[in-house]
Amino acid sequence: MENNKQVYNLPNIITISRILIIPIIFSLLFFREEIYGIYAAAFFLLAIVSDFIDGYIARKKKLVTNLGIFLDPIADKLLVVTILIMLIPLGRIPAWVVVIIIFREIFITGLRAIAGEKGIVISAGMEGKWKTGFHMAGIFCLLVYYKHFYIDFGYAGLILIFISIIFSLVSSYKYVKSVSGLILGN
């Protein structure tokens, strides 16, 4: 059992702060004015940076905890799913795209849970990391959305999201392939 000193360490506090940023972004997306999208994008960028920082500190200072292992991916999924759902009524992303992304996240989380029950840890492959990178860049662009510096951020965001879906499908196939024996009971 982890003691409170281990649980309330800097990486976990940063992760919890990332979760607390989600309602701020959520609230900003109720406003349709361009400036609120830019504010939301700034908070989203802060959340992304904090994700790298908390992971780096946890590994570097050997502050990895069960709470952090649990909260970090939850924070990431809550952030992405909340924003994507909020972008649908703004007309920035089609609902069917969001459904594919959410379905994939739930499916892979389930596969990881099955593997974890058998004592097998499935690490993110390179395709999954590329998926995440394109996902985050796409969401950032969809938050900014309007044209700035001769760049149509809405269009760029959709292109990046579609690229992330391709990487999602490839990584999902590899996940299924790697745990198919577990699922079939072999």
C-alpha positions in Angstrom: 0.0 0.0 0.0 1.4 3.4 -1.0 1.6 6.0 1.8 0.3 9.5 1.4 3.7 11.0 0.8 4.1 8.7 -2.2 0.6 9.3 -3.6 0.7 13.1 -3.3 3.9 13.6 -5.2 4.5 16.2 -7.9 3.7 14.0 -10.9 0.4 12.9 -9.4 -0.5 16.5 -8.5 0.3 17.6 -12.1 -1.9 14.7 -13.4 -4.8 15.8 -11.1 -4.3 19.4 -12.3 -4.6 18.2 -15.9 -8.0 16.6 -15.0 -9.0 19.9 -13.4 -8.2 21.8 -16.7 -10.9 19.7 -18.5 -13.9 21.6 -17.1 -12.2 24.9 -18.0 -11.8 23.8 -21.6 -15.4 22.4 -21.6 -16.7 25.8 -20.4 -14.8 27.8 -22.9 -16.3 25.7 -25.8 -19.8 26.8 -24.9 -18.8 30.2 -26.4 -18.7 30.4 -30.2 -16.5 33.4 -30.4 -13.0 32.8 -31.9 -11.1 34.0 -28.9 -12.6 31.3 -26.7 -11.4 28.6 -29.0 -7.9 30.1 -28.7 -8.1 30.2 -24.9 -9.3 26.5 -25.0 -6.4 25.7 -27.3 -4.0 27.3 -24.9 -5.3 25.3 -21.9 -5.2 22.2 -24.1 -1.6 22.9 -24.9 -0.9 23.3 -21.2 -2.5 19.9 -20.5 -0.4 18.2 -23.2 2.8 19.7 -21.9 1.8 18.7 -18.3 1.4 15.1 -19.5 5.0 15.0 -20.7 6.3 16.8 -17.6 4.5 14.5 -15.1 5.7 11.4 -16.9 9.3 12.7 -17.1 9.4 13.7 -13.4 7.9 10.4 -12.3 10.4 8.3 -14.3 13.4 10.5 -13.6 12.8 10.9 -9.8 11.4 7.3 -9.5 8.0 8.6 -8.3 5.9 6.2 -10.3 2.8 5.2 -8.2 -0.2 3.0 -8.8 -2.4 6.1 -8.6 -0.3 7.8 -11.3 -0.4 4.7 -13.5 -4.2 4.6 -13.1 -4.8 8.4 -13.4 -2.5 9.3 -16.3 -4.3 7.4 -19.1 -7.7 8.3 -17.5 -6.8 12.0 -17.7 -5.7 11.7 -21.3 -8.9 9.9 -22.4 -11.1 12.3 -20.4 -9.4 15.3 -22.0 -9.6 14.0 -25.6 -13.1 12.6 -25.4 -14.6 15.7 -23.7 -13.1 18.0 -26.2 -14.1 15.9 -29.2 -17.7 15.6 -28.0 -17.8 19.4 -27.4 -16.5 20.1 -31.0 -19.5 18.2 -32.6 -22.2 20.8 -31.9 -19.7 23.5 -33.0 -19.6 21.8 -36.4 -15.8 21.4 -36.2 -15.8 17.6 -36.4 -18.3 15.0 -37.7 -20.0 12.9 -35.0 -19.1 9.7 -36.8 -15.4 10.5 -36.5 -15.7 11.0 -32.8 -17.6 7.7 -32.4 -14.8 5.9 -34.2 -12.2 7.5 -31.9 -14.2 6.8 -28.7 -15.0 3.2 -29.8 -11.3 2.5 -30.5 -10.3 3.9 -27.1 -12.8 1.8 -25.2 -11.9 -1.3 -27.2 -8.2 -0.9 -26.6 -8.7 -0.2 -22.9 -10.7 -3.4 -22.7 -8.0 -5.4 -24.5 -5.4 -4.0 -22.1 -7.6 -5.0 -19.1 -7.9 -8.5 -20.4 -4.2 -8.7 -20.9 -3.6 -7.2 -17.5 -5.7 -9.8 -15.9 -3.3 -12.4 -17.3 -0.3 -10.4 -16.1 0.6 -9.1 -19.5 1.3 -5.4 -20.0 0.7 -4.1 -23.5 2.8 -1.1 -24.1 1.9 1.5 -26.7 3.6 0.7 -30.0 5.1 3.3 -32.3 1.8 3.5 -34.3 -0.1 4.3 -31.0 2.4 7.1 -30.3 2.0 8.5 -33.8 -1.8 8.2 -33.3 -1.6 10.2 -30.1 0.7 12.9 -31.7 -1.6 13.4 -34.7 -4.7 13.3 -32.4 -3.3 16.0 -30.1 -2.2 18.2 -33.0 -5.5 17.7 -34.7 -7.5 18.6 -31.6 -5.3 21.7 -31.1 -6.0 22.9 -34.6 -9.8 22.2 -34.3 -9.8 24.3 -31.1 -8.1 27.2 -32.9 -10.2 26.4 -35.9 -10.2 29.7 -37.8 -7.7 31.0 -40.3 -4.5 32.4 -38.8 -1.2 33.1 -40.5 -2.7 31.9 -43.8 -3.4 28.5 -42.3 -7.0 27.1 -42.2 -6.7 25.4 -38.7 -10.1 23.7 -39.0 -9.2 22.0 -42.3 -5.7 21.1 -41.0 -7.3 19.7 -37.8 -9.6 17.4 -39.7 -6.7 16.2 -41.9 -4.6 15.4 -38.8 -7.5 13.6 -37.1 -8.1 11.5 -40.2 -4.3 10.6 -40.2 -4.6 9.7 -36.5 -7.5 7.4 -37.3 -5.3 5.5 -39.8 -2.7 5.1 -37.2 -5.5 4.1 -34.7 -6.6 1.3 -37.0 -3.1 0.0 -37.6 -2.3 0.0 -33.9 -5.6 -1.6 -33.0 -4.9 -4.4 -35.4 -1.5 -4.9 -33.7 -3.1 -4.9 -30.3 -5.7 -7.5 -31.3 -3.0 -9.6 -32.9 -0.8 -9.5 -29.8 -3.6 -10.5 -27.4 -5.7 -12.8 -29.7 -4.5 -15.9 -27.9 -5.6 -14.4 -24.5 -9.0 -13.5 -25.8 -9.5 -16.9 -27.3 -8.4 -18.5 -24.1 -5.1 -20.0 -25.4 
